[in-house]
Amino acid sequence: MARPTAVSSALRPRLALVPGEPAGVGPELCVRAAQRAWDADLVAFGDRDALAAAAAHLGLPLRFLAADAPEAQPGELRLVEIPNAVDCAPGAPDPRNAAAVIDALTRAAAACLEGACDGIVTGPVHKATINLGGIPYSGTTELLAAQAGRDVVMMLANDVVRVALATTHLPLRDVADAITPAALERVLRILHAAMREDFGIDTPRIAVLGLNPHAGEAGHLGREEIEVIEPLLAQLREEGMRLDGPLPADTAFLPAKLREVDAVLAMYHDQGLPVLKYSGFERAVNLTLGLPYPRVAVDHGTALDLAGSGRADPSSLFAAIETCARLARRRRKETG
């Protein structure tokens, strides 16, 4: 089985492309991506038949190439084949394919860790199906962090705002206990470093949201701001970080305030992401900060109801590819 063996030139990175859940819209979005010329070399990690079936549903050409093929034209796609256990119809995920979905993610990430690829772009997966397949899985962010042995931060971004998360996939009743000084410091240091190294912002300004309504209302609506968040921000400001907050979440996303900051740190998943998705869902992407390679994902789910219809919007995947290529080029330039 062919696989990528060397990274591309610094100006043209090689990106691993993982379709995700084979019964969702991921395969057809990857087929649409294969119809375009990119300033990057795409290498898909997934099932040949699922991709071919998606191309047939869309009525688009798709010719598979070896993963190390030097050139690919629109309508062609380099492939590291990872067969599914069973065929599945669009919209009907099968838990028997869970292992192949995870294998595609981990092998694509391994290619990045080994230097065969410069970054990874991931399509949507179906968490419930993976867990039904007997694989404990809370999210791709957590999976890739464990594989790389790195602490990471989830950040979603579009043309309007970048929103990082202090906690990710936790039940709401567990969030307050997870906001500790050590955990929050780790997140802020990763976010600050990524703003500098990946986005080229020398002195990033970060808005930090409070956990409670009105940022705790001076302790009347909760004391996490007084006891945890404020002291840590003061400590990091003494090191030179530009940190605003803790800010009430209900006013922090006003356009005038967003224009003054480079990123927003939300305390939990649904505190920040609804605003981001409302402000520009189609172009939003999901980044994993802190990995030794760029990872960018689509900011939507498997859309099982759209799978096979040809109506799935590829904008988020296209934005993810563009973002990952830009980050990969910057990293390679910085490392020489």
Secondary structure, DSSP 8 states (H G I E B T S, - for coil): -----S---TTS-EEEEE---TTSSHHHHHHHHHTS--SSEEEEEE-HHHHHHHHHHHT---EEEETT-S---TTEEEEEE---SS---TT---GGGHHHHHHHHHHHHHHHHTTS-SEEEE----HHHHHHTT---S-HHHHHHHHHT---EEEEE-SS-EEEESS-S--HHHHHHH--HHHHHHHHHHHHHHHHHTT--SS-EEEEE-SSGGGGTTTTT-SHIIIIIHHHHHHHHHTT-EEEEEE-HHHHT-HHHHTT-SEEEESSHHHHHHHHHHHHSTT-EEEEETSSS-EEEESS---TTTTTTT----HHHHHHHHHHHHHHHHHHHHH-
